[in-house]
Amino acid sequence: MKFPIVLIGFLAWLNPYNCSAQNSSQKTPDSIAPGPFADNSNHWYMGPDKSRMINPLPGKPRYQPTQLTEIGDNILLFQKTNGGWAKNYDVFAILTEAQKDSIRERRNELNTTFDNGTCFTQIAALSIVYKSTGINKYKEAAVRGIDYLLSAQYANGGWPQYYPLEKGYSREITYNDGAFEGIMQLLKTILDGSPQYDYLDVKYRKKIGEAFTKGLDCIVKTQINDAGAPTAWCQQYDEHTLQPAWARKFEPASISNGESSGIVLFLMSIDHPDAHVVDAVQNAVKWFQDSKIYNTKVVTIPAPTMQTPFRTSTSDRVVVADSTAPPIWTRYYELKTHRPLFCNRDSKVVYSLAEVDRERRDGYAWYTYAPQKVLDKYAAWQKKWAPGKDVLEHK
């Protein structure tokens, strides 16, 4: 997961190659955008980590986005034997032969995941390389990645954070950091007929269609209705009961407006949505409107450097009153009461940012503007797909 996480910009990951809903007359890109891989590379460059296969070289030499085969070969190198990828490496990095050998030696280590934009971004990039070069090894690797992705899906339509399954919260159905909708956006892009994926035959498209339908059903089923009306979504869900679940010790089961915004934007991108999807969007939009916080701004202020076992804190954050501030939302809202909530690493829930320990206070995105992106798109979506019902009317 991102650490710290900034949700405001993460929605750009969902369509990183401008290929969603393309028709056959549109061209496949001739370069690979670094943006979708930024969370992985940013984590890698944070500092040495003995648990990783390799660490960055001094100077951080990197390939240019147009060096397709070099980047593609890196993605092949990092691909594990099960078709997935580990997180937090830079596929644009220029590697030494010794580094490449270290990666090859750990190909059977199956710490493969969808976290931090992993897997669906590699599949999209490999497809670009194949379409630009015609070299089969990139297509074959992309197909192995798709097989991995499909095999990881639960029967109820959700995806875990890691597959093969590991102990702890990573087994839960994961909306956190856009993992679920990142997968679904890839599947949708394929089903929408993007030429980037025209190498996939009818058999694969059928499997992908089935996975997409199950995933969409899971999204609709997990919308939280705990106080008489549907609201939005939790970051993670119990993989058996589909009930909201805790993730890390400071990530409580709650309504999570950041992740929910990504989910709703994805649902709004679906052409000819059925009644269940329309209702899910309408209910979430009303929740975003009703959960706005006004006259509030979060300010980063200087603070003495503080070293903790988790990170080095060099600033602090405070909430201030500001009558000119745009609406803002907290990341978490308490189940049933719908109060804005926060949490410390000891899992103690508190109700103001000031009560959060400094290391978490300035090291986590407790507030977000992401729902505004949904509200800004709602009018056009509503006129097209729900002309008889405007949930923001008179708001």
N, C-alpha and C positions, 0 to 999 in steps of 0.2 A: 504494500500500500504506500501511497505518497506520504512522505514524512519530511517537512510538513506538506499538507495537501492544500492545493488551491483549486477549488472547484469551478471558479468563474470561467476559466478558459478551457476546461477539459472537454466540453461538448464538441470542440473542433476535431477531436480525435475520431468522432463517429463517421466522418466522411473525409478522411485525410487525403484521398486521391481524387476528389471531385468526380467520383464515378457512380454515385448512387442514382438510380433511376435513369441511367443513360439508355439511349437506344443504339441500335447497331450502327448508325451513321456517325457516332461519336468516336473519337480516337482514344486509344490507351495512352496515358502519360508516357513521356520519354525520360523522366527522371523520378527519383524516389525522394519524397519530401521528408526531411528530418523530423518535422513536428510530431508525427504519430509515435516516434520512438524516443521522444524527449524525456519522458519520465524514467524509462529504463537507463538511458545514458546519464541523466542527471544523478541518479542514485550511484551509478558506477564511478562517477568522478567525484563523489563526496569524500573519498579517501580509501586507503587500502583496507581490504577485508580478507582475512586469512581463510575464510570459508569459501571464497570464490575460486573458480578455476584459474583465472588470471586477474591481474590488476592493471590499471592504465599505465602507459609509458609516459615518461617525462615529455612535456610539450604537447601531448594529446594529438598526435597526427591523425588526420581523418580524410576519408575519401570525399570527393565532391558528389552531389546528388546525381549527376549524370554518369558517374562511373558505375554503370549498372552491373556488369559482371563481377566486379570486385566486391560490391555490396552483396550481390546475390551469393557469391561464394562464401562470404562471411556468414550469411544466414544459413546456408547449407552446413557450414562448419559447426555452428551453434545448435543445430537441430539434433535432438536426442533420438535414440533408437525407436522410441514409441511415436515419433512424429511431432512431438511438442517441443517447447523451448523453455529454458529457465529464464528468470527475469533478471534485470539490472545489469545488462551488458550493452555496449555500444556497437551496433552492427556496422556503423560507419568507420570504426577504428581501423587504422592500418596496423596490422599485427606482425610480430616477428615469427619466424619459424618455430622458435621455442614456445611461444604462446600458443600457436596453432597445435603443436604436439600436446600441450597440456589440456587443451580443449578436447582433442580426439581421445585422450586417455580416459575422459569422464563422460563419454557419450552414453554409457549405460546407466548413468546416475539420473534417475527419473524424477527430478524435482521440477516437473513441468507445470505450468500455471497459465492462467488468464489475467493475472494481476498486472497492474501498471501497463496495460495495453499490449500484453504479450499474446502471441499466437495469431490473432486475427490480423494484426499489423504485418507480421512476417508473411502470412499467406497472401495478403494483398500485394506486398512488395515483390514476392517471388513471381506472382502472376504478371506484374509489369515487366520484370526481367525476361520472362519466357516470351511474352507477346512481342517484345522489342528485339529479341535475339533468335527466337525459334529453337533454342537449345533445350532439349528434352529434360535434362536433369533438374531444371528449375520448375518445370511443370510437375514432374514426379514428386519433388519435394513439397510443392504446394498441395498436391493431392494427399500426400501423407499427412500434412498438417490438417487438412479438412477431415480426413479419417479420424485423426486424434480428437478433433473438436467434436465430431458427431458421437464418438464412443464415450466421451466424457459427460454427455447429457443424461440427466436423471430421467426416469420414466415419467415423472410429473412435469417435465419440460424445462426444469432449471439446470443451472450449471454450478459446480463447486468452484472454489477459487483455485484449488490444486487438483490435478488428476495425474497419476493414480491418487486416490484419496489418502489424506494424511490425518493425523490425530488433531483434535481441537476444532476451532471455529472455521478453519479453511474447508471443512467438509460441507459447510452450510451453502445454501443457494446465495450467490454473491452478486448484488447490485453495486456494491461498493466500488468507487473509482471508475464507474462506467463499464465494468467487466461484462455484465449481461447484455447491455444494449450494444456494446462493441461487437460482440458475437452476432447478435441479431442484425445489426446493420450490415455486417459482411454477408450474412445469408440473404438479406433483402436485396443487396446490391447484385448478387448473383442471380436471384430470381427475377429482378427487374430487367435482366437482359444486358447487363454491362458487357461490352466486347472484351473487357479485360479477362473475363472468365468463360469465353465461348469455347474453350477447350474441354469443358465439362460436358459429359454425354448425358443422355436422357436418364440413365440409371442414377447418376449422381444428383441430378436436378430433382428427381423424385425424392431421394433421401433428404436432400436439403430442404425441400418443401415440407416434408413431414416434420423435420426438426424445427423449422420456423413456426409451423402451426402449433406444435406443442409448447414452444417457447412463448408464443403470444398468449396462449391459454394460461400459462403459468403467471405471466405478468398480470393479467386481468384478475386471476384468482387471489393474488397476494396483495391487492390494493387493500389498505387497512380501513376497516369499518368497526371502530371500537366505541363509538359514542352516538350511534344512531344514524350516522351518515358517512359515506365513503370519504376518505381524505387522500393520502398519498401512500408512499412506500417506505419500508425500513431498509437499512443498508443490507442486511442479511436475514435469511429465514432458515428455520429448522428444515432440513432436507426431507424429513418424514411428515411433519405436521403442517408445514407451510405457515407456521406462526413466526412473528418477529422474534429475532434472536440477538443476543449480545455477540459482538465480535471481540476486538481487543478490550482490555480492562476499562478503557475510557470511552468505549463506543457502545452505549447501551441500546437495548431494544427500544426503538422509538420511531417517530415519523421523521424521516430524514429528507429535508427539502432540497439539498444539493443533488443527491442521487435521483430523487424523484423528478427533478427538472429534466434531467437527461432522459429518463424513461418517457416522460410526457412528450418531449420534443421528438423522440423516436416514434411514438404512437401517432403523433400529428403528421409524420412524414408518409404514413401509409395511405395509398390511394384506395378509394372506395372502402373505408373502414366499416366493419359490421357494427351492429348496435352495441355490442359489449365494449368494443374499443371506443366508440363515440361516448358512451356513458363514462368510461374510465377517464377520458380526457376532460369531459365536462366536470366531473366530480373533483378531479385534481385541480383544475383551474379555479373552481370555487374555493377550494381549500387554500390555494396560494393567495387568493384575494383576501380571504378571511384571516389568514395568519400573518399578514403584513405587520411590520413594526415601524412606526412613524417617528420622526424627529430624533432619530438615533444614528450615531456614527461611531465606528470603531477606529481609534487612532493609535498608530504605532509611535512609541516615545522612546527616547534614549534611556538606557539602564546599564548599570555596571555589568561587566562580563561575569556570567555565572556558569561554572562547569558542573554538569550533572552526569550521572552514569549513562544517560540516554543521548544527550546532546549538549552543545555549548549555546547558551542563551546570551544574546548580545543586545536585546531590546525588550520592551514590554508593550502590552496593549491595554488600552482603557476604553470604556464605553462613555461617550459624552452626548449630552443633549444638543441637538442642532435642528432648529426649525426649518432650515433650508435643505436638509438631507433627504435624498430619495428614499422610498421604502426599502427596508432591509428585512431579512429573515434570519432566524437562528438555524444552525444546521440541524439541531435536534428539537423535537417537541415531544413532551411526555405523552405516553399512551394514556388514553381515557380522559385525563385532565386537559391535555393539549397545551400545557404550560411550556414555554421555552426552558430548556434544561441544558446543563453542562455536566462535566464529569472529570474526576481526577483519576490518576493511575491506580488508586486504591479502590476504584469502582464506586466511590461515594458520589452520588448524584447531588448537584447543587443547582441553584436557580439564578445565579448571576456570574458573569465572567470574572468579577473581582474575587469570587470564592475559589476559583481554579488556581492551582499552584502555578507559579510563574513559568516553569519549564513547559507546561502544557498550554498555558494561557497564550504564550506567543509562539508556540510550536505546532498549532493546530488551527484549522479554519473553522472557528465556532460560529461565524456569521457568513452569509452568502447573499449575493444579488442574483443568483442563477434563476429563481422563479420569474424574474422580470422578463427574461427571454421568452418564456412561455406566454406570459400575459401579452407581450408585444405581438406575438404571432397569432393570438387567439381570434381576433376579429376576422381576419381573412379565412382562417380555418373554419370558424363557426358558420360564416356565410356560405361556404362551399359544402360542408358536410353535415351541419346541424342547423339549417336555416330557420327552423321553427322554435329554437330554444337558445337564448343567449343568457348564460348564467351570470354575466357581468352587467346585465341591464340594470340601470338605476344605481350602479355602484359608484 
